[in-house]
Amino acid sequence: MTAEAAREMGLHIVCEDLIARRIGASHVGQARSVIMGYYRWAAAHKIADLRQVTPAELLAYRRWLSAL
């Protein structure tokens, strides 16, 4: 599976799970937006394969979020 396919599958699984739990469409859209934001952040930081993200990279993302 390619990195792009893993990203698409992850997004699909999360959204389908939210829908199955009868979460409202606006919340599903918000979750999709947040996940896509993470994908953009990862791409900007040269993280090509999200399956290999390190704890340090996750902390860097968290710091970036808190600075918004």
mmCIF file as gemmi writes it, N, C-alpha and C atoms, coordinates in Angstrom:
data_model
loop_
_atom_site.group_PDB
_atom_site.id
_atom_site.type_symbol
_atom_site.label_atom_id
_atom_site.label_alt_id
_atom_site.label_comp_id
_atom_site.label_asym_id
_atom_site.label_entity_id
_atom_site.label_seq_id
_atom_site.pdbx_PDB_ins_code
_atom_site.Cartn_x
_atom_site.Cartn_y
_atom_site.Cartn_z
_atom_site.occupancy
_atom_site.B_iso_or_equiv
_atom_site.pdbx_formal_charge
_atom_site.auth_seq_id
_atom_site.auth_asym_id
_atom_site.pdbx_PDB_model_num
ATOM 1 N N . MET Axp A 1 ? 0.843 -1.175 0 1 0 ? 1 A 1
ATOM 2 C CA . MET Axp A 1 ? 0 0 0 1 0 ? 1 A 1
ATOM 3 C C . MET Axp A 1 ? 0.889 1.239 0 1 0 ? 1 A 1
ATOM 4 N N . THR Axp A 2 ? 0.565 2.168 -0.846 1 0 ? 2 A 1
ATOM 5 C CA . THR Axp A 2 ? 1.346 3.396 -0.923 1 0 ? 2 A 1
ATOM 6 C C . THR Axp A 2 ? 0.975 4.33 0.228 1 0 ? 2 A 1
ATOM 7 N N . ALA Axp A 3 ? 1.819 5.315 0.45 1 0 ? 3 A 1
ATOM 8 C CA . ALA Axp A 3 ? 1.551 6.295 1.511 1 0 ? 3 A 1
ATOM 9 C C . ALA Axp A 3 ? 0.264 7.063 1.215 1 0 ? 3 A 1
ATOM 10 N N . GLU Axp A 4 ? 0.05 7.408 -0.039 1 0 ? 4 A 1
ATOM 11 C CA . GLU Axp A 4 ? -1.17 8.126 -0.428 1 0 ? 4 A 1
ATOM 12 C C . GLU Axp A 4 ? -2.403 7.267 -0.171 1 0 ? 4 A 1
ATOM 13 N N . ALA Axp A 5 ? -2.325 6 -0.509 1 0 ? 5 A 1
ATOM 14 C CA . ALA Axp A 5 ? -3.451 5.088 -0.273 1 0 ? 5 A 1
ATOM 15 C C . ALA Axp A 5 ? -3.727 4.944 1.228 1 0 ? 5 A 1
ATOM 16 N N . ALA Axp A 6 ? -2.667 4.917 2.035 1 0 ? 6 A 1
ATOM 17 C CA . ALA Axp A 6 ? -2.841 4.821 3.491 1 0 ? 6 A 1
ATOM 18 C C . ALA Axp A 6 ? -3.543 6.054 4.026 1 0 ? 6 A 1
ATOM 19 N N . ARG Axp A 7 ? -3.186 7.243 3.517 1 0 ? 7 A 1
ATOM 20 C CA . ARG Axp A 7 ? -3.847 8.479 3.95 1 0 ? 7 A 1
ATOM 21 C C . ARG Axp A 7 ? -5.332 8.446 3.585 1 0 ? 7 A 1
ATOM 22 N N . GLU Axp A 8 ? -5.616 8.067 2.35 1 0 ? 8 A 1
ATOM 23 C CA . GLU Axp A 8 ? -7.005 8.024 1.903 1 0 ? 8 A 1
ATOM 24 C C . GLU Axp A 8 ? -7.81 7.003 2.697 1 0 ? 8 A 1
ATOM 25 N N . MET Axp A 9 ? -7.221 5.842 2.955 1 0 ? 9 A 1
ATOM 26 C CA . MET Axp A 9 ? -7.919 4.81 3.708 1 0 ? 9 A 1
ATOM 27 C C . MET Axp A 9 ? -8.18 5.273 5.145 1 0 ? 9 A 1
ATOM 28 N N . GLY Axp A 10 ? -7.186 5.896 5.756 1 0 ? 10 A 1
ATOM 29 C CA . GLY Axp A 10 ? -7.356 6.39 7.118 1 0 ? 10 A 1
ATOM 30 C C . GLY Axp A 10 ? -8.485 7.403 7.211 1 0 ? 10 A 1
ATOM 31 N N . LEU Axp A 11 ? -8.521 8.327 6.278 1 0 ? 11 A 1
ATOM 32 C CA . LEU Axp A 11 ? -9.574 9.342 6.259 1 0 ? 11 A 1
ATOM 33 C C . LEU Axp A 11 ? -10.936 8.681 6.068 1 0 ? 11 A 1
ATOM 34 N N . HIS Axp A 12 ? -11.004 7.749 5.163 1 0 ? 12 A 1
ATOM 35 C CA . HIS Axp A 12 ? -12.259 7.049 4.886 1 0 ? 12 A 1
ATOM 36 C C . HIS Axp A 12 ? -12.745 6.281 6.121 1 0 ? 12 A 1
ATOM 37 N N . ILE Axp A 13 ? -11.844 5.57 6.774 1 0 ? 13 A 1
ATOM 38 C CA . ILE Axp A 13 ? -12.218 4.773 7.952 1 0 ? 13 A 1
ATOM 39 C C . ILE Axp A 13 ? -12.765 5.667 9.067 1 0 ? 13 A 1
ATOM 40 N N . VAL Axp A 14 ? -12.087 6.772 9.324 1 0 ? 14 A 1
ATOM 41 C CA . VAL Axp A 14 ? -12.547 7.682 10.39 1 0 ? 14 A 1
ATOM 42 C C . VAL Axp A 14 ? -13.927 8.233 10.051 1 0 ? 14 A 1
ATOM 43 N N . CYS Axp A 15 ? -14.109 8.702 8.838 1 0 ? 15 A 1
ATOM 44 C CA . CYS Axp A 15 ? -15.4 9.294 8.466 1 0 ? 15 A 1
ATOM 45 C C . CYS Axp A 15 ? -16.515 8.256 8.484 1 0 ? 15 A 1
ATOM 46 N N . GLU Axp A 16 ? -16.247 7.07 7.974 1 0 ? 16 A 1
ATOM 47 C CA . GLU Axp A 16 ? -17.262 6.017 7.991 1 0 ? 16 A 1
ATOM 48 C C . GLU Axp A 16 ? -17.632 5.623 9.418 1 0 ? 16 A 1
ATOM 49 N N . ASP Axp A 17 ? -16.645 5.587 10.304 1 0 ? 17 A 1
ATOM 50 C CA . ASP Axp A 17 ? -16.919 5.26 11.707 1 0 ? 17 A 1
ATOM 51 C C . ASP Axp A 17 ? -17.805 6.327 12.348 1 0 ? 17 A 1
ATOM 52 N N . LEU Axp A 18 ? -17.501 7.572 12.082 1 0 ? 18 A 1
ATOM 53 C CA . LEU Axp A 18 ? -18.322 8.655 12.643 1 0 ? 18 A 1
ATOM 54 C C . LEU Axp A 18 ? -19.754 8.586 12.123 1 0 ? 18 A 1
ATOM 55 N N . ILE Axp A 19 ? -19.897 8.324 10.842 1 0 ? 19 A 1
ATOM 56 C CA . ILE Axp A 19 ? -21.233 8.206 10.251 1 0 ? 19 A 1
ATOM 57 C C . ILE Axp A 19 ? -21.978 7.027 10.87 1 0 ? 19 A 1
ATOM 58 N N . ALA Axp A 20 ? -21.294 5.892 11.038 1 0 ? 20 A 1
ATOM 59 C CA . ALA Axp A 20 ? -21.922 4.705 11.619 1 0 ? 20 A 1
ATOM 60 C C . ALA Axp A 20 ? -22.385 4.958 13.049 1 0 ? 20 A 1
ATOM 61 N N . ARG Axp A 21 ? -21.683 5.847 13.748 1 0 ? 21 A 1
ATOM 62 C CA . ARG Axp A 21 ? -22.073 6.182 15.122 1 0 ? 21 A 1
ATOM 63 C C . ARG Axp A 21 ? -23.085 7.315 15.163 1 0 ? 21 A 1
ATOM 64 N N . ARG Axp A 22 ? -23.612 7.648 13.99 1 0 ? 22 A 1
ATOM 65 C CA . ARG Axp A 22 ? -24.652 8.673 13.839 1 0 ? 22 A 1
ATOM 66 C C . ARG Axp A 22 ? -24.195 10.058 14.293 1 0 ? 22 A 1
ATOM 67 N N . ILE Axp A 23 ? -22.932 10.334 14.052 1 0 ? 23 A 1
ATOM 68 C CA . ILE Axp A 23 ? -22.392 11.668 14.323 1 0 ? 23 A 1
ATOM 69 C C . ILE Axp A 23 ? -22.878 12.585 13.197 1 0 ? 23 A 1
ATOM 70 N N . GLY Axp A 24 ? -23.237 13.788 13.532 1 0 ? 24 A 1
ATOM 71 C CA . GLY Axp A 24 ? -23.786 14.728 12.555 1 0 ? 24 A 1
ATOM 72 C C . GLY Axp A 24 ? -22.822 15.06 11.428 1 0 ? 24 A 1
ATOM 73 N N . ALA Axp A 25 ? -23.401 15.409 10.297 1 0 ? 25 A 1
ATOM 74 C CA . ALA Axp A 25 ? -22.613 15.694 9.099 1 0 ? 25 A 1
ATOM 75 C C . ALA Axp A 25 ? -21.613 16.837 9.33 1 0 ? 25 A 1
ATOM 76 N N . SER Axp A 26 ? -22 17.831 10.12 1 0 ? 26 A 1
ATOM 77 C CA . SER Axp A 26 ? -21.078 18.949 10.351 1 0 ? 26 A 1
ATOM 78 C C . SER Axp A 26 ? -19.855 18.492 11.149 1 0 ? 26 A 1
ATOM 79 N N . HIS Axp A 27 ? -20.054 17.57 12.086 1 0 ? 27 A 1
ATOM 80 C CA . HIS Axp A 27 ? -18.925 17.056 12.863 1 0 ? 27 A 1
ATOM 81 C C . HIS Axp A 27 ? -18.029 16.161 12.011 1 0 ? 27 A 1
ATOM 82 N N . VAL Axp A 28 ? -18.646 15.382 11.137 1 0 ? 28 A 1
ATOM 83 C CA . VAL Axp A 28 ? -17.856 14.54 10.223 1 0 ? 28 A 1
ATOM 84 C C . VAL Axp A 28 ? -17.019 15.441 9.313 1 0 ? 28 A 1
ATOM 85 N N . GLY Axp A 29 ? -17.629 16.506 8.821 1 0 ? 29 A 1
ATOM 86 C CA . GLY Axp A 29 ? -16.894 17.459 7.982 1 0 ? 29 A 1
ATOM 87 C C . GLY Axp A 29 ? -15.762 18.127 8.735 1 0 ? 29 A 1
ATOM 88 N N . GLN Axp A 30 ? -15.998 18.438 10.016 1 0 ? 30 A 1
ATOM 89 C CA . GLN Axp A 30 ? -14.949 19.057 10.832 1 0 ? 30 A 1
ATOM 90 C C . GLN Axp A 30 ? -13.8 18.07 11.049 1 0 ? 30 A 1
ATOM 91 N N . ALA Axp A 31 ? -14.124 16.812 11.325 1 0 ? 31 A 1
ATOM 92 C CA . ALA Axp A 31 ? -13.087 15.796 11.507 1 0 ? 31 A 1
ATOM 93 C C . ALA Axp A 31 ? -12.268 15.635 10.231 1 0 ? 31 A 1
ATOM 94 N N . ARG Axp A 32 ? -12.958 15.615 9.095 1 0 ? 32 A 1
ATOM 95 C CA . ARG Axp A 32 ? -12.261 15.502 7.801 1 0 ? 32 A 1
ATOM 96 C C . ARG Axp A 32 ? -11.312 16.688 7.611 1 0 ? 32 A 1
ATOM 97 N N . SER Axp A 33 ? -11.782 17.879 7.967 1 0 ? 33 A 1
ATOM 98 C CA . SER Axp A 33 ? -10.965 19.083 7.817 1 0 ? 33 A 1
ATOM 99 C C . SER Axp A 33 ? -9.718 19.027 8.7 1 0 ? 33 A 1
ATOM 100 N N . VAL Axp A 34 ? -9.883 18.576 9.94 1 0 ? 34 A 1
ATOM 101 C CA . VAL Axp A 34 ? -8.749 18.478 10.865 1 0 ? 34 A 1
ATOM 102 C C . VAL Axp A 34 ? -7.732 17.455 10.362 1 0 ? 34 A 1
ATOM 103 N N . ILE Axp A 35 ? -8.216 16.323 9.885 1 0 ? 35 A 1
ATOM 104 C CA . ILE Axp A 35 ? -7.31 15.289 9.367 1 0 ? 35 A 1
ATOM 105 C C . ILE Axp A 35 ? -6.572 15.797 8.135 1 0 ? 35 A 1
ATOM 106 N N . MET Axp A 36 ? -7.278 16.477 7.243 1 0 ? 36 A 1
ATOM 107 C CA . MET Axp A 36 ? -6.632 17.033 6.054 1 0 ? 36 A 1
ATOM 108 C C . MET Axp A 36 ? -5.598 18.089 6.454 1 0 ? 36 A 1
ATOM 109 N N . GLY Axp A 37 ? -5.888 18.852 7.502 1 0 ? 37 A 1
ATOM 110 C CA . GLY Axp A 37 ? -4.916 19.827 8.009 1 0 ? 37 A 1
ATOM 111 C C . GLY Axp A 37 ? -3.649 19.14 8.491 1 0 ? 37 A 1
ATOM 112 N N . TYR Axp A 38 ? -3.817 18.003 9.166 1 0 ? 38 A 1
ATOM 113 C CA . TYR Axp A 38 ? -2.641 17.24 9.605 1 0 ? 38 A 1
ATOM 114 C C . TYR Axp A 38 ? -1.859 16.733 8.405 1 0 ? 38 A 1
ATOM 115 N N . TYR Axp A 39 ? -2.557 16.238 7.402 1 0 ? 39 A 1
ATOM 116 C CA . TYR Axp A 39 ? -1.875 15.756 6.194 1 0 ? 39 A 1
ATOM 117 C C . TYR Axp A 39 ? -1.069 16.885 5.542 1 0 ? 39 A 1
ATOM 118 N N . ARG Axp A 40 ? -1.654 18.086 5.494 1 0 ? 40 A 1
ATOM 119 C CA . ARG Axp A 40 ? -0.929 19.223 4.901 1 0 ? 40 A 1
ATOM 120 C C . ARG Axp A 40 ? 0.294 19.587 5.747 1 0 ? 40 A 1
ATOM 121 N N . TRP Axp A 41 ? 0.138 19.59 7.073 1 0 ? 41 A 1
ATOM 122 C CA . TRP Axp A 41 ? 1.267 19.881 7.956 1 0 ? 41 A 1
ATOM 123 C C . TRP Axp A 41 ? 2.365 18.849 7.74 1 0 ? 41 A 1
ATOM 124 N N . ALA Axp A 42 ? 2.008 17.589 7.686 1 0 ? 42 A 1
ATOM 125 C CA . ALA Axp A 42 ? 2.994 16.525 7.494 1 0 ? 42 A 1
ATOM 126 C C . ALA Axp A 42 ? 3.721 16.697 6.166 1 0 ? 42 A 1
ATOM 127 N N . ALA Axp A 43 ? 2.991 17.008 5.119 1 0 ? 43 A 1
ATOM 128 C CA . ALA Axp A 43 ? 3.623 17.206 3.811 1 0 ? 43 A 1
ATOM 129 C C . ALA Axp A 43 ? 4.584 18.393 3.849 1 0 ? 43 A 1
ATOM 130 N N . ALA Axp A 44 ? 4.194 19.464 4.53 1 0 ? 44 A 1
ATOM 131 C CA . ALA Axp A 44 ? 5.052 20.646 4.631 1 0 ? 44 A 1
ATOM 132 C C . ALA Axp A 44 ? 6.328 20.353 5.418 1 0 ? 44 A 1
ATOM 133 N N . HIS Axp A 45 ? 6.273 19.344 6.275 1 0 ? 45 A 1
ATOM 134 C CA . HIS Axp A 45 ? 7.441 18.971 7.075 1 0 ? 45 A 1
ATOM 135 C C . HIS Axp A 45 ? 8.137 17.723 6.529 1 0 ? 45 A 1
ATOM 136 N N . LYS Axp A 46 ? 7.874 17.452 5.256 1 0 ? 46 A 1
ATOM 137 C CA . LYS Axp A 46 ? 8.547 16.361 4.534 1 0 ? 46 A 1
ATOM 138 C C . LYS Axp A 46 ? 8.301 14.983 5.162 1 0 ? 46 A 1
ATOM 139 N N . ILE Axp A 47 ? 7.116 14.798 5.754 1 0 ? 47 A 1
ATOM 140 C CA . ILE Axp A 47 ? 6.722 13.5 6.294 1 0 ? 47 A 1
ATOM 141 C C . ILE Axp A 47 ? 5.869 12.838 5.217 1 0 ? 47 A 1
ATOM 142 N N . ALA Axp A 48 ? 6.502 11.971 4.45 1 0 ? 48 A 1
ATOM 143 C CA . ALA Axp A 48 ? 5.824 11.372 3.306 1 0 ? 48 A 1
ATOM 144 C C . ALA Axp A 48 ? 4.947 10.193 3.704 1 0 ? 48 A 1
ATOM 145 N N . ASP Axp A 49 ? 5.392 9.413 4.653 1 0 ? 49 A 1
ATOM 146 C CA . ASP Axp A 49 ? 4.672 8.196 5.015 1 0 ? 49 A 1
ATOM 147 C C . ASP Axp A 49 ? 4.186 8.309 6.459 1 0 ? 49 A 1
ATOM 148 N N . LEU Axp A 50 ? 2.893 8.515 6.62 1 0 ? 50 A 1
ATOM 149 C CA . LEU Axp A 50 ? 2.32 8.714 7.955 1 0 ? 50 A 1
ATOM 150 C C . LEU Axp A 50 ? 2.398 7.467 8.812 1 0 ? 50 A 1
ATOM 151 N N . ARG Axp A 51 ? 2.665 6.327 8.191 1 0 ? 51 A 1
ATOM 152 C CA . ARG Axp A 51 ? 2.798 5.086 8.965 1 0 ? 51 A 1
ATOM 153 C C . ARG Axp A 51 ? 4.098 5.06 9.743 1 0 ? 51 A 1
ATOM 154 N N . GLN Axp A 52 ? 5.015 5.981 9.443 1 0 ? 52 A 1
ATOM 155 C CA . GLN Axp A 52 ? 6.316 5.998 10.099 1 0 ? 52 A 1
ATOM 156 C C . GLN Axp A 52 ? 6.561 7.265 10.906 1 0 ? 52 A 1
ATOM 157 N N . VAL Axp A 53 ? 5.492 7.919 11.319 1 0 ? 53 A 1
ATOM 158 C CA . VAL Axp A 53 ? 5.614 9.141 12.113 1 0 ? 53 A 1
ATOM 159 C C . VAL Axp A 53 ? 6.189 8.788 13.485 1 0 ? 53 A 1
ATOM 160 N N . THR Axp A 54 ? 7.117 9.606 13.932 1 0 ? 54 A 1
ATOM 161 C CA . THR Axp A 54 ? 7.762 9.365 15.225 1 0 ? 54 A 1
ATOM 162 C C . THR Axp A 54 ? 7.046 10.155 16.328 1 0 ? 54 A 1
ATOM 163 N N . PRO Axp A 55 ? 7.231 9.756 17.572 1 0 ? 55 A 1
ATOM 164 C CA . PRO Axp A 55 ? 6.651 10.532 18.682 1 0 ? 55 A 1
ATOM 165 C C . PRO Axp A 55 ? 7.11 11.996 18.662 1 0 ? 55 A 1
ATOM 166 N N . ALA Axp A 56 ? 8.362 12.234 18.306 1 0 ? 56 A 1
ATOM 167 C CA . ALA Axp A 56 ? 8.868 13.61 18.255 1 0 ? 56 A 1
ATOM 168 C C . ALA Axp A 56 ? 8.111 14.429 17.209 1 0 ? 56 A 1
ATOM 169 N N . GLU Axp A 57 ? 7.779 13.81 16.085 1 0 ? 57 A 1
ATOM 170 C CA . GLU Axp A 57 ? 7.025 14.52 15.046 1 0 ? 57 A 1
ATOM 171 C C . GLU Axp A 57 ? 5.601 14.823 15.516 1 0 ? 57 A 1
ATOM 172 N N . LEU Axp A 58 ? 5.003 13.894 16.23 1 0 ? 58 A 1
ATOM 173 C CA . LEU Axp A 58 ? 3.667 14.159 16.777 1 0 ? 58 A 1
ATOM 174 C C . LEU Axp A 58 ? 3.694 15.298 17.791 1 0 ? 58 A 1
ATOM 175 N N . LEU Axp A 59 ? 4.738 15.347 18.602 1 0 ? 59 A 1
ATOM 176 C CA . LEU Axp A 59 ? 4.866 16.454 19.554 1 0 ? 59 A 1
ATOM 177 C C . LEU Axp A 59 ? 5.07 17.778 18.83 1 0 ? 59 A 1
ATOM 178 N N . ALA Axp A 60 ? 5.822 17.764 17.745 1 0 ? 60 A 1
ATOM 179 C CA . ALA Axp A 60 ? 6.022 18.981 16.954 1 0 ? 60 A 1
ATOM 180 C C . ALA Axp A 60 ? 4.689 19.455 16.368 1 0 ? 60 A 1
ATOM 181 N N . TYR Axp A 61 ? 3.875 18.526 15.915 1 0 ? 61 A 1
ATOM 182 C CA . TYR Axp A 61 ? 2.552 18.886 15.402 1 0 ? 61 A 1
ATOM 183 C C . TYR Axp A 61 ? 1.688 19.477 16.518 1 0 ? 61 A 1
ATOM 184 N N . ARG Axp A 62 ? 1.744 18.874 17.682 1 0 ? 62 A 1
ATOM 185 C CA . ARG Axp A 62 ? 0.967 19.383 18.821 1 0 ? 62 A 1
ATOM 186 C C . ARG Axp A 62 ? 1.404 20.795 19.202 1 0 ? 62 A 1
ATOM 187 N N . ARG Axp A 63 ? 2.722 21.035 19.199 1 0 ? 63 A 1
ATOM 188 C CA . ARG Axp A 63 ? 3.224 22.388 19.489 1 0 ? 63 A 1
ATOM 189 C C . ARG Axp A 63 ? 2.728 23.378 18.43 1 0 ? 63 A 1
ATOM 190 N N . TRP Axp A 64 ? 2.741 22.959 17.171 1 0 ? 64 A 1
ATOM 191 C CA . TRP Axp A 64 ? 2.269 23.808 16.088 1 0 ? 64 A 1
ATOM 192 C C . TRP Axp A 64 ? 0.798 24.147 16.282 1 0 ? 64 A 1
ATOM 193 N N . LEU Axp A 65 ? -0.005 23.147 16.649 1 0 ? 65 A 1
ATOM 194 C CA . LEU Axp A 65 ? -1.427 23.394 16.897 1 0 ? 65 A 1
ATOM 195 C C . LEU Axp A 65 ? -1.636 24.379 18.034 1 0 ? 65 A 1
ATOM 196 N N . SER Axp A 66 ? -0.87 24.233 19.105 1 0 ? 66 A 1
ATOM 197 C CA . SER Axp A 66 ? -1.067 25.113 20.254 1 0 ? 66 A 1
ATOM 198 C C . SER Axp A 66 ? -0.638 26.548 19.956 1 0 ? 66 A 1
ATOM 199 N N . ALA Axp A 67 ? 0.174 26.723 18.928 1 0 ? 67 A 1
ATOM 200 C CA . ALA Axp A 67 ? 0.619 28.074 18.56 1 0 ? 67 A 1
ATOM 201 C C . ALA Axp A 67 ? -0.364 28.781 17.641 1 0 ? 67 A 1
ATOM 202 N N . LEU Axp A 68 ? -1.376 28.064 17.156 1 0 ? 68 A 1
ATOM 203 C CA . LEU Axp A 68 ? -2.342 28.691 16.251 1 0 ? 68 A 1
ATOM 204 C C . LEU Axp A 68 ? -3.196 29.717 16.942 1 0 ? 68 A 1
